[in-house]
């Protein structure tokens, strides 16, 4: 007698029943039972995991409530992301270097939800860059099975030439946590991405590290508005070929400006500072000895600063000067000329959509204090890249500009 099984059964009595994540809830570990599916991602324990390819996805079992669900995804671009990218990406791109900006697109339930720009700081390079994308799911998008699918894709095609980003940028990015909650009010985070989250959320200022930022669609069907301030900056770090003139201590012995290690540098400075302090006989010439000690202390401080700049420049030789942390000038000469620059269309604002779809035009208005107001002609329906720039030739005759560059920061991102 032949037995026929009409219904396939892959589950046994020993398999535990996976309970879905209840709202409000958080997914914080790759070992959580609710994380049922991963593709091109390595699970973690204290974090959800890391992506190893683009595109990559994960599936979470969430219990639907019949109401809209707000999803907030937090991810991180840390030092380990550099190693993972170098090991897995071998195809040379327009910008070779694991530390270059990452431009990422987030999709959920098969639809584009937002984008994020992530840039590691050049000065404090050990500090990770953080990003967040927030979006809402309609009740019908989370079915009775409760499977939520999150995708991360690197934006490598259709990107404007003025938007630098490393190819396969999602490789090595770490997923920290995904928050699920019922919708209450308008979204407050994730509408703008400039490279990393602000150190002081209450300040509200966002510096454009790469000269452009990401604008995600909002909840309201109306034009978007941003206010940006232009400042003149000069790089804190010198270029990789910058040379420092050697300092000379009171004894007359030149000091090398490129020490081998920081420990050797400190020991050498202490020995020469003590020798300089003993150079004049005490008691017989106390005022002179005091001046020599002050001079030696000042020399030590100057030499340490020069050594740190030199060592930092060598370790960051691949970083473009546009990504260096700026030092803002004491006075902003652009305050007096911003109205004239805007009236002559020398302040350019470009908007490019990501992932298809129509993008609105933008208008630029000058404000006091070297600020401009950017207003779109209509609402954003897809994520967009917004670039701010000033023609360098128009600043040649402005007093105080010299060889400085223009840096932008967003001071207000919504009406």
Helices and strands as residue ranges (DSSP letters): E 25-27, E 35-39, E 41-43, E 49-51, E 56-61, E 69-77, H 79-88, E 102-108, E 111-118, E 129-137, G 139-141, E 147-154, E 174-182, E 192-193, E 206-207, E 212-215, E 225-235, E 247-248, E 254-255, H 262-277, H 286-315, G 321-323, E 326-328, G 333-335, H 338-343, E 347-353, E 362-367, E 371-376, E 384-390, G 392-395, E 405-412
